Amino acid sequence: MVLMGIIYILIILIFILMMFAYVQIKIAGMNVKDFYSFIEANQTLDKLYRFSKKYEKLSSQDQLIFLSEAEKVFDAFNKVPDLLWEEEYQKYMDVLDKYRDIKMVRWEKN
């Protein structure tokens, strides 16, 4: 019986924490979907950053993949307040620079 009481208290506590997180996201002026997209984009940004530092020359297909993924990251980051991603600013700018370089090279080829 005591175990059931503890389980109920834990479930209620988890529900309260989820509601608190939801309210905080809404107070920040975001949708939960946008915040979740930002979290996923943050992970992708880390991968793109490592990729952009590791490879100087990319094949045409790799360039397209990089451009596509970078555009998704930029879109997600633009939907959340800048305050959330100040720590990732340098990575964002490095990926943006690589994105611009690839776009310029592809534009010159056409």
MODELLER restraints for C-alpha pairs under 7 A, 6 or more apart:
rsr = mdl.restraints
at = mdl.atoms
rsr.add(forms.Gaussian(group=physical.xy_distance, feature=features.Distance(at['CA:25:A'], at['CA:31:A']), mean=6.88, stdev=0.5))
rsr.add(forms.Gaussian(group=physical.xy_distance, feature=features.Distance(at['CA:25:A'], at['CA:32:A']), mean=6.59, stdev=0.5))
rsr.add(forms.Gaussian(group=physical.xy_distance, feature=features.Distance(at['CA:30:A'], at['CA:80:A']), mean=6.51, stdev=0.5))
rsr.add(forms.Gaussian(group=physical.xy_distance, feature=features.Distance(at['CA:34:A'], at['CA:76:A']), mean=6.81, stdev=0.5))
rsr.add(forms.Gaussian(group=physical.xy_distance, feature=features.Distance(at['CA:34:A'], at['CA:79:A']), mean=6.42, stdev=0.5))
rsr.add(forms.Gaussian(group=physical.xy_distance, feature=features.Distance(at['CA:35:A'], at['CA:80:A']), mean=6.96, stdev=0.5))
rsr.add(forms.Gaussian(group=physical.xy_distance, feature=features.Distance(at['CA:37:A'], at['CA:76:A']), mean=5.87, stdev=0.5))
rsr.add(forms.Gaussian(group=physical.xy_distance, feature=features.Distance(at['CA:38:A'], at['CA:76:A']), mean=5.14, stdev=0.5))
rsr.add(forms.Gaussian(group=physical.xy_distance, feature=features.Distance(at['CA:38:A'], at['CA:77:A']), mean=5.95, stdev=0.5))
rsr.add(forms.Gaussian(group=physical.xy_distance, feature=features.Distance(at['CA:41:A'], at['CA:73:A']), mean=4.90, stdev=0.5))
rsr.add(forms.Gaussian(group=physical.xy_distance, feature=features.Distance(at['CA:41:A'], at['CA:76:A']), mean=6.30, stdev=0.5))
rsr.add(forms.Gaussian(group=physical.xy_distance, feature=features.Distance(at['CA:44:A'], at['CA:73:A']), mean=7.00, stdev=0.5))
rsr.add(forms.Gaussian(group=physical.xy_distance, feature=features.Distance(at['CA:45:A'], at['CA:73:A']), mean=6.51, stdev=0.5))
rsr.add(forms.Gaussian(group=physical.xy_distance, feature=features.Distance(at['CA:48:A'], at['CA:95:A']), mean=6.67, stdev=0.5))
rsr.add(forms.Gaussian(group=physical.xy_distance, feature=features.Distance(at['CA:49:A'], at['CA:91:A']), mean=6.05, stdev=0.5))
rsr.add(forms.Gaussian(group=physical.xy_distance, feature=features.Distance(at['CA:49:A'], at['CA:94:A']), mean=6.95, stdev=0.5))
rsr.add(forms.Gaussian(group=physical.xy_distance, feature=features.Distance(at['CA:49:A'], at['CA:95:A']), mean=5.72, stdev=0.5))
rsr.add(forms.Gaussian(group=physical.xy_distance, feature=features.Distance(at['CA:52:A'], at['CA:95:A']), mean=6.67, stdev=0.5))
rsr.add(forms.Gaussian(group=physical.xy_distance, feature=features.Distance(at['CA:52:A'], at['CA:98:A']), mean=6.57, stdev=0.5))
rsr.add(forms.Gaussian(group=physical.xy_distance, feature=features.Distance(at['CA:63:A'], at['CA:102:A']), mean=6.77, stdev=0.5))
rsr.add(forms.Gaussian(group=physical.xy_distance, feature=features.Distance(at['CA:67:A'], at['CA:99:A']), mean=6.22, stdev=0.5))
